[in-house]
């Protein structure tokens, strides 16, 4: 009985030691969330003459779209500002020039009045042309301003009829504005050409394409996209890199977006103080057909052209995006420097170079989408930041476990000797 009591006491002591170690308080992370404007969604609906076709659950495509819109309006989150734009809803004639201007804001982007929006949708009648490109340009204008998420949801049953204004090129131009706008597309018929066009529009802005053939599928998908707009996102800031470091913009910590032409170099500047570390990463996406075998280079150099560090990546056509990064820790000032002397920042020049080449017949403008992440943080210095024997901040847990093991060993040895002494006595 005495032995069991001692063993129980030893186990309790071990658990207490472990609990004490695990309960070591950690530094709370600061809430870095910044105030965001309400998310905005513009539903762009094709109301061209082909929407009269009765091939969705025995009803017309227009009726299916209206039913889906009514259900989506009922389910739209309160914090989402929603608008509705039409294309091909007003001009029934044969004049192509007039028909390709037929796009209008049916309900303005803003706080949602569900009754008013439903009433506006109920008035729609399939009428005219399919000016997808012009409608996307106008929808992008509808969503201008603010730092919240922006999303266009395009619903169409046919290809654009207003070439040469290619809607895929329009989507690339919208992405090049750097306003953080995503275009999602939904096709109402299983058409190969329509799939190619709507997929290209979506991919140019990081959106998605979905083919739907039933009313409930359309409702569910639009609801998902509207809900997704309400999710918190980091919107990249548009920036225009320069052709040389001397003329490059100076960037702070953050997420940036730019456009880089095929084989072009883009330069950016970052100021790094002594004791800080620069962490930079870049990705370039092939949003159109490119030749296989391409690469991406990110270099950090001094203002005098001396290379500090580089990151590079290459591929042979298996992926549509390349990413690479680098880290540059700047040493702290010497101890003999006076405390009242303000340290001077070092200007680091970041050079981004790609070796993508366009496939035959592919337009080279606008450039490829580029996303750049800059993070300037305090460099390793204190014991809480420096890796200890390769364990990082987990060194204290190892110490607790070693100490606990030592105490258990001593306790077990003492109990063993005590049991032997009792046995000999008896």
Buried (B, 14 or more C-beta within 10 A) or exposed (E): EEEEEBEEEBEEBBEEBBEEBEEEEEEEEEEEEEEBEBBBBBBBBBBBBBBBBEEBBEEBBBBBBBBBBBBBBEEBBEEBBBBBBBBBBBBBEEEEEEBBBBBBBBBBBEEBEEEEBBEBBEEBEBBBBBBBBBBBBBBBEBBEEBBBBBBBBBBBBBBBBBEEBBBBBBBBBBBBBBBBBBBBBBBBBEBEEBBEBBBBBBBBBBBBBBBBBEBEBBBBBBBEBBBBBBEEBEBBBBBEBBEEBEEBEEBEEBBBBBBBBBEBBBBBBBBBBBBBBBBBBBBBBBBBEBBEEBBBBBBBBEEEEEEBBEBEBEBEEEEBBBBBBBBBBBEBBEEEEEEEEEEEBBBBBBBBBBBBBBEEEEEBEBBBBBBBBBBBEEBBEEEEEEEBEEEEBEBEBEEBEEEBEEBBEEBEEEBEEEEEEEEEEE
